[in-house]
Amino acid sequence: MARMTNSTKSCVYCQGKGYFQLLLGGSETCPCCSGSGKKADKHVS
């Protein structure tokens, strides 16, 4: 039987900050992690 586990790692898009800097100034919430800074990876074992 397959078992799913969740492990949290830093979001690779924003490096765990939850936002990224725009080139022309300012910042924006990371669309990949919705500002949490963490990305949940689901593994099936």
Secondary structure, DSSP 8 states (H G I E B T S, - for coil): ---EEEEEEE-TTTTTSSEEE-TTS-EEE-TTTTTSSEEEEEEE-
